[in-house]
Amino acid sequence: MDAPTPIRSAADLVRLGPVIPVVVLDDAADAVPLARALLRGGVRTMEITLRTPAALPALREVATRVPEMVVGAGTVLTAAQVDEAAAAGARFLVSPGATARLTRAALDTGLPYLPGAGTVGEMMALAEAGLTTVKFFPAAAAGGPAYLAALSQPLPDLTFCPTGGVSADTAPRWLALPNVACVGGSWLTPAAAVRARDEATLTTLARRAAALGSDGGSG
C-alpha cells in the first residue's frame, strides 16, 4: 500500500479496522518504526495522543514518512491543539469530550472528527450537531458493553468507538455490539516495546488486533 487511504468522515475512519491504537510517545523517533510495525500487522490507523511534548513532532514524522498510515491526533482538548494537529499532518482528530468551541474548531478543519461522550445527553448533543460517529469514553468506567448495548434502540443512528479500559480480552465483547464499529486501545502498543523499537512484538500484537474483525466483531 503506497498511497494514503482516503477517509472523508469519522464513519470512514472507524471502519478501517477493528482497533484504533491509542499511542503515547515520549520520543518522536519511535513513531516511524511503530507506524511501520503496525502496518505490517494489518493496522492502518494510529492515534497519537497529545499528552507529551513528543506528540506533534511524532505526528509530523509519521504523516511525512509513512503516508500509507492514517495517523491522527488524540486527547485534543482545545481549538489551539486542533490547529497544531492539523498543521502537523493529522488526518483525523479525537477528543475525550466535546465543547461547542472545540467542536467548531474541529469541524472547521474538514478533518474527520471523533468526539468523546460518556452520557446519553452528551451523545444527543453531538447528534444534534450532526456528529453521529462518537467515541464512547471512558468506556469501561462509563458503563461497559451492557450500557452501550442498551443505547442501540433509543439512539439508533449513532455508531461508537469505545475507548478507555478496553483490552484484548474485552474487545470482542464490544465489537459484537451492533452499534460499535471499532474500539480504541493501548494494549497493542505497550510502552516498553515502543521504547525498545521491538517491531516483531508490535507487529504480532497488531496482527492479533486486526484479526478481531474476523472473530465475530462488527469492525
C-alpha positions as CSV (number, residue, x, y, z in Angstrom):
1,M,0.0,0.0,0.0
2,D,1.7,3.1,-1.3
3,A,-0.9,5.8,-1.3
4,P,-2.8,7.2,1.7
5,T,-6.1,5.5,2.4
6,P,-8.9,8.1,1.6
7,I,-11.1,9.0,4.5
8,R,-13.7,11.7,4.3
9,S,-15.5,11.2,7.6
10,A,-15.4,9.7,11.0
11,A,-17.6,6.9,9.7
12,D,-14.9,6.0,7.1
13,L,-12.3,6.1,9.9
14,V,-13.9,3.7,12.3
15,R,-14.4,1.1,9.5
16,L,-10.7,0.9,8.5
17,G,-10.2,-1.8,11.1
18,P,-11.5,-3.2,14.4
19,V,-8.9,-1.4,16.6
20,I,-7.5,2.1,16.6
21,P,-4.2,2.1,18.5
22,V,-4.1,4.8,21.2
23,V,-0.4,5.8,21.4
24,V,1.5,7.8,23.9
25,L,5.1,8.6,22.8
26,D,7.9,10.1,24.8
27,D,10.3,10.1,21.9
28,A,9.3,11.2,18.4
29,A,12.0,9.0,16.9
30,D,9.9,6.0,18.0
31,A,6.9,7.0,15.8
32,V,8.0,5.8,12.4
33,P,9.2,2.3,13.5
34,L,6.0,1.9,15.4
35,A,3.8,3.0,12.4
36,R,5.6,0.6,10.1
37,A,5.3,-2.3,12.6
38,L,1.5,-1.6,12.9
39,L,1.1,-1.6,9.1
40,R,2.9,-4.9,8.8
41,G,0.4,-6.3,11.2
42,G,-2.5,-5.0,9.2
43,V,-3.4,-2.0,11.3
44,R,-3.9,1.1,9.2
45,T,-4.8,3.7,11.8
46,M,-2.8,5.3,14.6
47,E,-3.9,7.8,17.1
48,I,-1.0,9.8,18.7
49,T,-2.3,11.4,21.9
50,L,-1.3,15.0,22.6
51,R,-0.1,14.1,26.1
52,T,3.6,14.6,25.7
53,P,5.9,17.2,24.0
54,A,6.9,14.5,21.5
55,A,3.4,14.1,20.2
56,L,3.3,16.8,17.5
57,P,6.8,16.0,16.2
58,A,5.9,12.3,16.1
59,L,2.7,13.1,14.2
60,R,4.6,15.1,11.7
61,E,7.1,12.3,11.2
62,V,4.5,9.6,10.5
63,A,2.5,11.9,8.2
64,T,5.6,12.7,6.2
65,R,7.5,9.4,6.2
66,V,4.7,6.8,6.4
67,P,1.9,8.3,4.3
68,E,0.1,5.0,4.0
69,M,-0.6,5.1,7.8
70,V,-3.8,7.0,8.6
71,V,-2.4,9.0,11.6
72,G,-4.4,11.3,13.8
73,A,-4.2,13.3,16.9
74,G,-5.9,12.2,20.2
75,T,-6.6,13.8,23.5
76,V,-7.3,17.1,21.6
77,L,-8.7,19.5,24.2
78,T,-8.5,23.0,22.7
79,A,-9.0,24.9,19.5
80,A,-5.3,25.7,19.5
81,Q,-4.4,22.0,19.6
82,V,-6.8,21.4,16.7
83,D,-4.9,23.9,14.6
84,E,-1.5,22.5,15.7
85,A,-2.5,18.9,14.9
86,A,-3.9,19.8,11.5
87,A,-0.7,21.7,10.7
88,A,1.4,18.7,11.7
89,G,-0.4,16.5,9.2
90,A,-3.1,14.8,11.3
91,R,-5.7,13.1,9.1
92,F,-8.3,12.8,11.9
93,L,-9.0,14.3,15.4
94,V,-10.1,12.6,18.6
95,S,-11.2,14.2,21.8
96,P,-12.2,12.8,25.2
97,G,-15.2,15.1,25.3
98,A,-16.7,17.9,23.3
99,T,-17.3,21.6,23.9
100,A,-19.0,23.9,21.5
101,R,-15.8,25.8,20.7
102,L,-13.7,22.6,20.3
103,T,-16.4,21.1,18.0
104,R,-16.5,24.2,15.8
105,A,-12.7,24.3,15.5
106,A,-12.5,20.6,14.7
107,L,-15.2,20.8,12.0
108,D,-13.7,23.9,10.5
109,T,-10.6,21.8,9.6
110,G,-12.6,19.5,7.4
111,L,-10.9,16.5,9.1
112,P,-12.8,13.5,10.3
113,Y,-13.6,14.2,14.0
114,L,-14.3,11.6,16.6
115,P,-15.7,13.4,19.7
116,G,-16.0,11.8,23.1
117,A,-19.2,11.3,25.1
118,G,-20.0,9.3,28.1
119,T,-23.7,10.1,28.8
120,V,-26.9,10.0,26.8
121,G,-27.2,13.8,27.0
122,E,-23.7,14.3,25.6
123,M,-24.4,11.8,22.8
124,M,-27.7,13.5,21.9
125,A,-26.0,16.9,21.8
126,L,-23.4,15.6,19.4
127,A,-26.1,14.1,17.2
128,E,-27.8,17.4,17.1
129,A,-24.6,18.9,15.8
130,G,-24.5,16.3,13.0
131,L,-21.8,14.1,14.7
132,T,-23.2,10.6,14.6
133,T,-19.9,8.7,14.9
134,V,-18.8,9.0,18.5
135,K,-16.0,7.9,20.8
136,F,-17.6,6.3,24.0
137,F,-15.2,7.3,26.8
138,P,-14.2,6.2,29.3
139,A,-15.8,3.0,28.1
140,A,-15.3,0.6,30.9
141,A,-15.9,3.1,33.7
142,A,-18.9,4.7,32.0
143,G,-20.9,1.5,31.9
144,G,-19.2,-1.1,29.8
145,P,-20.8,-3.1,26.9
146,A,-24.1,-3.5,28.7
147,Y,-24.6,0.3,28.9
148,L,-23.8,0.8,25.2
149,A,-25.9,-2.1,24.1
150,A,-28.9,-0.5,25.9
151,L,-28.5,2.6,23.7
152,S,-28.8,0.9,20.3
153,Q,-32.5,1.2,20.2
154,P,-33.1,4.8,21.7
155,L,-30.1,6.1,19.7
156,P,-30.2,4.0,16.5
157,D,-28.3,6.5,14.3
158,L,-25.2,6.6,16.5
159,T,-22.1,4.5,15.8
160,F,-19.5,4.2,18.6
161,C,-15.8,3.6,19.1
162,P,-15.4,2.6,22.8
163,T,-12.1,3.7,24.3
164,G,-10.8,3.6,27.8
165,G,-10.3,0.4,29.7
166,V,-10.7,-1.7,26.6
167,S,-8.3,-4.7,26.4
168,A,-7.5,-7.6,24.1
169,D,-9.7,-9.7,26.3
170,T,-12.7,-7.4,26.3
171,A,-12.5,-6.0,22.8
172,P,-14.6,-8.9,21.2
173,R,-17.5,-8.1,23.6
174,W,-17.5,-4.5,22.4
175,L,-17.1,-5.4,18.8
176,A,-20.1,-7.8,18.9
177,L,-22.4,-4.9,19.6
178,P,-24.5,-3.7,16.6
179,N,-23.7,0.0,17.3
180,V,-19.9,-0.5,17.6
181,A,-17.7,-0.2,14.5
182,C,-14.3,-0.4,16.3
183,V,-12.6,0.1,19.6
184,G,-9.6,2.2,20.7
185,G,-6.9,0.7,22.8
186,S,-3.3,1.0,24.0
187,W,-2.6,-2.7,24.6
188,L,-1.1,-3.3,21.1
189,T,1.5,-0.5,21.6
190,P,3.0,-1.3,25.1
191,A,5.4,1.4,26.2
192,A,8.3,-1.0,26.7
193,A,8.0,-2.4,23.2
194,V,7.7,1.0,21.7
195,R,10.7,2.4,23.5
196,A,12.8,-0.7,22.6
197,R,11.5,-0.5,19.0
198,D,10.6,-4.1,19.2
199,E,9.0,-4.3,15.9
200,A,8.5,-8.1,15.9
201,T,6.4,-7.8,19.1
202,L,4.5,-4.8,17.9
203,T,3.7,-6.4,14.6
204,T,2.4,-9.6,16.3
205,L,0.2,-7.5,18.6
206,A,-1.1,-5.6,15.6
207,R,-1.8,-8.7,13.7
208,R,-3.9,-10.1,16.6
209,A,-5.8,-6.8,16.9
210,A,-6.5,-6.7,13.1
211,A,-7.8,-10.3,13.3
212,L,-10.5,-9.3,15.8
213,G,-12.5,-8.0,12.9
214,S,-12.9,-11.6,11.6
215,D,-13.6,-13.1,15.1
216,G,-17.3,-12.0,15.4
217,G,-16.8,-8.3,15.8
218,S,-18.5,-5.8,13.5
219,G,-15.3,-3.7,12.8
